[in-house]
Amino acid sequence: MSSLAPSRRFAVLVPVKPSAVAKSRLLALGDQVRRDLVVAFAVDTTTAALGSSLVGAVLAVTDDVELADELRQLGAQVIPDGTADDLNGSLVQAAAEAGRRWPELWVAALCADLPALRTDELTRALAEAPSGGASFVTDAAGVGTTMVVAPAHDLFVPRFGPRSRKAHLAAGAVELDLVDVPTLRRDVDTPADLSAAMELGVGDQTSKVTAGL
């Protein structure tokens, strides 16, 4: 673990699409289940993040009013999605807002679809982030990205999207070489992904939604 870990804390950005449109590949489970899972994933991801000793604040980015209220009750702060069709642009704006609110905190953008996320794995990854620039965690498939970290908002270079691992490397971000953080890598887009997350053990809200599946 990095020797800098005790002195660093993070503002974690969690972008969440409205449940009416998010996670279309889960539609095979039923539209209401899909909607419920979008909310459950965000709640469980946010809960895990708020539990980390290295997280000073969680800033959710969403236009879903009901979800926003639920995340506030957990202890997160919420802002609307200023560029709903541009995830990376939205995250850059959110990082700037985080820098305004909490200038002493580093920035981390965390996917909102990590229902199995364990607080200790997130803490370990945050502690390993280098202080010289942006870094990221690759997803379980080795192609995408589940988290991007930077020591300041002006060094934050999110490149989420198709083949984002390559895009982050091309942008100069450092890939965090972490061996044992499976729950941080396990994002969920498909029913097969959900099954894999359930094998790892999902959070309380996702457990409730999936109990009847």
N, C-alpha and C positions, 0 to 999 in steps of 0.2 A: 504494500500500500504506500502511496506517495507520502513523503514526509511533510508535504504542504497541506495534507488533508485537514488537520485540525483547524487551520486558519481560514479555510475556504467554505463559503456557503453559496447556495444557488437559488436563483429565481427560475422555477421550472414552468415552461410554457406548455400547455396541453391544448392543442387545437381539436375541436370536435364539430363535425358537420351536424346539421339538424337531423334528428332521427328519421324524418320523413324521406330523406334522400340518401342517407349514408348506408354503406355496407350492402350494396345491391346483390352481391354474390351470396349473401345469406338468405335471400328471398325464398330459396327452396325449403327453408324451415318454417315458412309462413310469414306474412307481412308483419303481424303484431309481434311475433317472436323476434324478427329482425329489428324492429324498432326498440323493443325492450332490451335487446342485447346491446345496441348502440349505447343506450343510457347506462346499462350495467357495466359495460367495458370502461366507460369514462369514469364512473364512480369508483370502481375497483382500482383503476390506474391512479386516479387522484388520491385515493386513500393510502395506497402504498407510497406514493411520493411524499405526502404530508407526514408520513411516519419516519422519514429519514432525518437523521441528525444533521445532515449536510444541506438540507433544504430549508431555506429561510422563508420562501413564499411559493405558492403555486398560483399561476395566472392562467386561467382557462380562457380560451378564445372560441366563442360560439354565439350563434344567433338563435339558438334554441332556448327560449325563455324559461320553460319549465326545468330543463336540465340546468340552466344557469342558477336557478334558485336552489336546486338540490346540491350543486357543487359549492355554493356559498355556505350552505348549512354544514358542509363538511369542514369548512375553514379556508377554502380557496377564494381568491378574488377572481372576478370575471369581467371581461371586456367583449364588446361585439366584434364580429369578424369584419374588418374593414375592407377586405378584398376577397370575398367569398369564393371567387373562381381562381384564385392564385394562392395556394397554400404557402409557398415560400415568401411571397410578398406580404402575406398576412403575418407570418412569423417574424419577419424583419420589423414590421410595425410594432408587433407585440414586444419584441426585444427592446426596441427603443423606449416603449412605455415602461417596461420593467427597469430599464436603466434610469429613467426619470424618477420612478418610485423608490427604487432600491439601488442606488449607484454603487453601493459596496458589494453587491452580490454578482457572482458569475451568472451566466445564462445557460440554460439547457432546454432544448425542445424535445418533448417526449411524446411519442405516438399515444393516442388515446385508446388504442385497441390492444392493450396488454393486460388482459384479465387475470393472468396468472402471476403478475409481477410481484416479486418479493422485495420488501424494503431493503433487506441486507444486500441483495444483488445490485440494486440501484445505487446504494451508498458506496459499494465497492467500485463500481464503474465511475461514479463521480469523483471519487478519491484518486483515481488513476489518470484523470484527464490532465494533459500537459498545460502548463501555464503560458506557453509561448504562442498559442493560436488555437484554432478550432480543431475539434476531434469528433469522432462519431463511433457508434456501435452498429455493427451489421446485423441484419435480421437472420433468422434461423435458416433461410434459404441461401444465404451468402450473396444475395443480389441487392436487396434493399437496405433500408436504414430504420432503426427504431429510436435512436437518440442522437442529437447533435449538441455539442457542448462548446462554449467559448468563455474565456476569462472576462470578456467585456462585450457589450452589444455591437461595438464597431468591428469586432473580429468574428462576428457570428455570420456564417455563410451556409445557410440551409439550402440543400439541393434535393429535397424530397421529390419523389416521382419515380417513373420507370428506371430501373438500373441505377438507383441512387448511390449505391456503393461506389461505382465508377465515377459518377458525377462529383461526389464529395472528394474523392481522391484527386480528381482533375482540378478541383477548386483549391487544393492545397491542404485540406483537412487530414488529420492523422487518424488512421483506423486504430481503435483501442484493441489491443491483443489480449482479450479476456477469455479465459478458458471455461470457467464455471458460472455463467450467468444465463442459463437457458430461459428463465422466465422473462428476462429483459429482451431477449431476442425473439420471443414467441408472440409476434403480432397475429391478429386473426382477421382474415379476409374471406375465408371459405369454410364450409362445414368441416372439411378435413383439418384445417387449422384449428378450429374450435375443439375438435376431438383431441388434437395434440396438446392444446392448452389445458384441457380437462385432465389429461393424464398427469400433467405437472401439478395440478391443483389450483383451481381458480378461486377468486375472491368471493365474498359473501353474496353480493348482488348477482353476479353471474351464476353462482350456484343455484340461487332461487329461480332464475329464469330457465336454466337448463335442467332443473329437477325432473320435469316431465318429458324430456326429450329421450 
